[in-house]
Amino acid sequence: MSSDGWEIYKDQVVAKSGQVTKETPSTKPILDRAKMQTVIDAVVANTVKADDQFTGAATQQLYEESQEQPELLEMLDAVLNYRATAEQYGFFRTYINAARQASKAQESE
């Protein structure tokens, strides 16, 4: 199964670079809040440039929700640092897709 340059093999996520993530990554986030905000801002800017503002808005929404839910911050940090488990990456994709669809539906109203 492939999505956005990721491959899932036997419950491991492989990034475009070929790096295989560990099934039980460290729970300590690599990025602090300020660095995470910088990364999120870059993601949003890149999605706007790519004419995919819904993905940027969904990512921003996930980041904002992670301020109150540490498990979301851990998951987002793991995805952005290419060390997400298959479960974390699956949740991320499901969340982003649902948020994108909600934004599209809201815009069309």
Beta strands, then each sheet from edge to edge (+ up, - down):
strand 1: 2-3
strand 2: 6-9
strand 3: 12-14
sheet 1: 1+ 2- 3+
end
